[in-house]
Every structure is written in structure tokens, then in C-alpha cells.
Amino acid sequence: MPPEENFEQQLRKLVFEDNCDLDDAFNQAKNDHQHLAGKADKLFKIKQKVALDLQNFRRNS
């Protein structure tokens, strides 16, 4: 699995399963995946994607 997918998977777990705040979860995942520091734009896009999914989840709940 590509490192970015691991990052997204961890972010989704923290947000949807562990009920962490998105910003806190993003920071934790970023700290756990420091080797991706050079890919900040990609990580931010993943965060935006998860934020949209979270918004849709809350709307449908």
C-alpha cells in the first residue's frame, strides 16, 4: 500500500472509529508519517477529502 494510502487509512480510523477531531487526527497522522513531510499538498488534499466524507456522514446520520 502506498504511504499516502496508509496516511489516509489512519486519518479515517482516527476520525470515524476513534471519534477524534479532524484537525487533531490530521496532526497525529502527520506526526506518525513524518516521512511524507515533503508531500504536504497531497496530505492536505487527503484531509479535505476526509472532511467532505465526514460532512456527508454527519448529514446522513
C-alpha positions in Angstrom: 0.0 0.0 0.0 1.4 3.4 -0.9 2.4 5.6 2.1 -0.3 8.2 1.2 -3.0 5.4 1.4 -1.6 4.4 4.8 -1.9 8.0 5.9 -5.5 8.3 4.7 -6.4 5.0 6.3 -5.0 6.1 9.7 -6.8 9.5 9.4 -10.1 7.9 8.6 -9.7 5.4 11.5 -9.0 8.3 13.9 -11.9 10.4 12.7 -14.6 7.8 12.1 -13.8 5.0 14.5 -12.0 6.8 17.3 -14.1 10.0 17.0 -11.1 12.3 17.0 -11.4 15.9 15.9 -10.3 16.1 12.2 -7.5 18.6 12.9 -6.2 16.6 15.9 -6.4 13.4 13.8 -4.6 15.1 10.9 -1.8 16.3 13.2 -1.4 12.9 14.8 -1.3 11.1 11.4 1.2 13.7 10.1 3.4 13.0 13.1 3.2 9.3 12.6 4.0 9.7 8.9 6.9 12.3 9.1 8.5 10.6 6.0 5.7 12.2 4.0 6.6 15.8 5.1 7.6 16.7 1.6 4.2 15.8 0.3 2.2 18.4 2.3 0.0 19.3 -0.6 -1.0 15.7 -1.1 -1.7 15.3 2.6 -3.8 18.4 2.7 -5.9 17.1 -0.2 -6.4 13.8 1.7 -7.6 15.9 4.7 -10.0 17.8 2.5 -11.4 14.5 1.1 -11.9 13.1 4.6 -13.5 16.3 5.7 -16.0 16.1 2.9 -16.8 12.5 3.7 -17.2 13.4 7.4 -19.6 16.2 6.5 -21.7 13.9 4.3 -21.6 11.2 7.1 -23.0 13.7 9.6 -25.6 15.0 7.2 -26.9 11.4 6.6 -26.9 10.4 10.3 
